[in-house]
Amino acid sequence: MVKMTKMGFDSRLIARKAAEEGTCAHYLAQCSIMSETPDLGSYPPEIIKVAKPSHKQFLKWLKNNDVITLGSELQMVSEKHRFGGTIDVLAIVNGELAVVDIKRTAAIYVSHRIQLAGYINMVAEVLNVPVPVAYIVRLNKSGTGYEARHYDNLTMEWQAFLICRSIHELIPQLRARE
């Protein structure tokens, strides 16, 4: 982004456009998994054109797995740990209850796994059922493929999540000392 800014590009505009493309691709995936017809009226044609190849890759992931959707875009709150989030997909994937997180990024990062650990623990608390597996499905921005990772042990990531949560709670106290 720094190089593009120096060349006269507005980095905020570029980031906003990339976010809108990702939101559109995510919306298309959500509609597919819920067997709904997407209403793309709020998206400009150039955004739809970029999002559709990523969506096609998500459809390939669906085809390559046995997915029974239980819910999509589920907003939940963990009362015990005082955080909330929106679950992209809760489904039975290949015979196991799973949280599926859809990403349209350059790679799968550690922060994604930490977020996913928070999600599976939140779902387990709210629904009072264990969530044995989780998936991150990363859709290439180019639309040329996808990367899916299966996780059955996010214990360390959950520990990291709780540490981050503790730090988040300390920030107001730290600010008060200024």
C-alpha positions as CSV (number, residue, x, y, z in Angstrom):
1,M,0.0,0.0,0.0
2,V,2.8,2.4,0.8
3,K,4.3,2.0,-2.7
4,M,0.9,2.5,-4.3
5,T,0.3,5.7,-2.2
6,K,3.6,7.1,-3.4
7,M,2.6,6.4,-6.9
8,G,-0.5,8.6,-6.4
9,F,-3.1,5.9,-5.5
10,D,-5.4,6.5,-2.6
11,S,-4.7,3.5,-0.2
12,R,-8.0,4.0,1.6
13,L,-10.0,3.8,-1.7
14,I,-8.1,0.6,-2.6
15,A,-8.7,-0.9,0.8
16,R,-12.4,0.1,0.6
17,K,-12.8,-1.5,-2.8
18,A,-11.0,-4.7,-1.7
19,A,-13.3,-4.9,1.4
20,E,-16.4,-4.4,-0.8
21,E,-15.2,-7.2,-3.2
22,G,-14.7,-9.5,-0.2
23,T,-18.1,-8.6,1.3
24,C,-19.8,-9.4,-2.1
25,A,-17.9,-12.7,-2.4
26,H,-18.9,-13.6,1.2
27,Y,-22.5,-12.7,0.5
28,L,-22.6,-14.9,-2.6
29,A,-21.1,-17.8,-0.6
30,Q,-23.7,-17.2,2.2
31,C,-26.5,-17.3,-0.3
32,S,-25.2,-20.5,-1.9
33,I,-24.9,-22.3,1.5
34,M,-28.4,-21.2,2.5
35,S,-29.9,-22.0,-1.0
36,E,-31.0,-18.4,-1.4
37,T,-31.0,-16.2,-4.6
38,P,-28.6,-13.3,-4.1
39,D,-29.9,-9.7,-4.5
40,L,-26.8,-8.0,-6.0
41,G,-28.6,-4.7,-6.6
42,S,-26.5,-2.8,-4.0
43,Y,-23.2,-3.8,-5.6
44,P,-21.7,-2.1,-8.6
45,P,-21.0,-4.3,-11.7
46,E,-17.2,-4.1,-11.3
47,I,-17.4,-5.4,-7.7
48,I,-19.7,-8.3,-8.8
49,K,-17.3,-9.2,-11.6
50,V,-14.4,-9.5,-9.2
51,A,-16.4,-11.4,-6.5
52,K,-17.9,-14.0,-8.8
53,P,-14.7,-16.0,-9.4
54,S,-14.1,-16.3,-5.7
55,H,-17.7,-17.5,-5.3
56,K,-17.2,-20.2,-7.9
57,Q,-14.2,-21.4,-5.8
58,F,-16.5,-21.6,-2.7
59,L,-18.9,-23.7,-4.8
60,K,-16.1,-26.1,-5.6
61,W,-15.3,-26.4,-1.8
62,L,-19.0,-27.2,-1.2
63,K,-19.0,-29.8,-4.0
64,N,-15.9,-31.5,-2.6
65,N,-17.4,-31.8,0.9
66,D,-20.6,-33.1,2.4
67,V,-22.1,-30.0,4.0
68,I,-25.4,-29.8,5.7
69,T,-25.9,-26.1,6.7
70,L,-27.4,-25.5,10.1
71,G,-27.1,-21.7,10.0
72,S,-25.2,-18.8,8.4
73,E,-24.2,-15.3,9.7
74,L,-25.2,-16.4,13.2
75,Q,-24.6,-13.6,15.8
76,M,-23.7,-15.0,19.2
77,V,-22.4,-13.7,22.6
78,S,-20.4,-15.6,25.1
79,E,-21.7,-14.4,28.5
80,K,-18.9,-16.3,30.3
81,H,-16.0,-14.7,28.4
82,R,-17.9,-11.4,27.4
83,F,-17.3,-11.3,23.7
84,G,-19.5,-11.8,20.7
85,G,-19.1,-12.5,17.0
86,T,-20.8,-13.6,13.8
87,I,-20.3,-17.2,12.7
88,D,-20.1,-17.4,8.9
89,V,-21.4,-21.0,8.8
90,L,-22.4,-23.6,11.3
91,A,-22.8,-26.9,9.6
92,I,-22.3,-30.6,9.6
93,V,-19.2,-31.0,7.4
94,N,-18.2,-34.5,6.4
95,G,-20.3,-35.9,9.4
96,E,-19.0,-33.6,12.1
97,L,-20.4,-30.4,13.6
98,A,-18.2,-27.6,12.4
99,V,-17.7,-23.8,12.4
100,V,-16.7,-22.7,8.9
101,D,-15.0,-19.3,8.5
102,I,-14.8,-17.9,5.0
103,K,-11.9,-15.6,4.2
104,R,-10.9,-13.7,1.1
105,T,-7.3,-12.9,2.0
106,A,-3.8,-13.5,0.6
107,A,-3.1,-16.3,3.2
108,I,-4.5,-18.0,6.3
109,Y,-2.9,-16.2,9.3
110,V,-2.5,-17.1,12.9
111,S,-5.0,-14.4,13.8
112,H,-7.6,-16.3,11.8
113,R,-7.0,-19.4,13.8
114,I,-7.2,-17.4,17.1
115,Q,-10.6,-15.9,15.9
116,L,-11.8,-19.4,14.9
117,A,-10.9,-20.8,18.4
118,G,-13.0,-18.0,19.9
119,Y,-15.9,-18.9,17.6
120,I,-15.9,-22.6,18.3
121,N,-15.8,-22.0,22.1
122,M,-18.5,-19.4,21.8
123,V,-20.8,-21.8,19.8
124,A,-20.1,-24.6,22.3
125,E,-21.1,-22.3,25.2
126,V,-24.2,-20.9,23.6
127,L,-25.5,-24.1,22.1
128,N,-24.2,-26.3,24.9
129,V,-22.7,-28.8,22.4
130,P,-19.0,-29.5,21.7
131,V,-17.7,-28.3,18.3
132,P,-15.1,-30.9,17.3
133,V,-13.9,-29.3,14.1
134,A,-13.5,-26.1,12.3
135,Y,-12.6,-25.0,8.8
136,I,-11.1,-21.9,7.3
137,V,-12.0,-21.7,3.6
138,R,-9.8,-19.1,2.0
139,L,-10.9,-17.9,-1.4
140,N,-8.2,-16.6,-3.7
141,K,-8.7,-13.0,-4.7
142,S,-7.8,-14.0,-8.3
143,G,-10.6,-16.6,-8.3
144,T,-8.2,-19.3,-9.4
145,G,-8.7,-21.6,-6.4
146,Y,-9.3,-22.0,-2.7
147,E,-7.5,-23.2,0.3
148,A,-9.4,-25.1,3.0
149,R,-7.8,-26.0,6.3
150,H,-9.4,-28.4,8.8
151,Y,-8.7,-28.0,12.5
152,D,-9.5,-30.4,15.2
153,N,-7.4,-28.9,18.0
154,L,-7.3,-25.2,18.6
155,T,-6.3,-25.3,22.2
156,M,-3.3,-23.1,22.0
157,E,-5.2,-20.6,19.8
158,W,-8.0,-20.5,22.5
159,Q,-5.4,-19.7,25.1
160,A,-4.1,-16.9,22.9
161,F,-7.7,-15.7,22.4
162,L,-8.2,-15.5,26.2
163,I,-4.9,-13.6,26.6
164,C,-5.9,-11.1,24.0
165,R,-9.3,-10.8,25.7
166,S,-7.6,-10.1,29.0
167,I,-5.4,-7.4,27.4
168,H,-8.5,-5.9,25.8
169,E,-10.1,-5.5,29.2
170,L,-6.9,-3.9,30.7
171,I,-6.7,-1.2,28.0
172,P,-9.3,1.2,29.7
173,Q,-7.4,0.9,33.0
174,L,-4.1,1.6,31.3
175,R,-5.6,4.6,29.5
176,A,-6.9,5.9,32.8
177,R,-3.3,6.1,34.1
178,E,-2.3,8.6,31.4
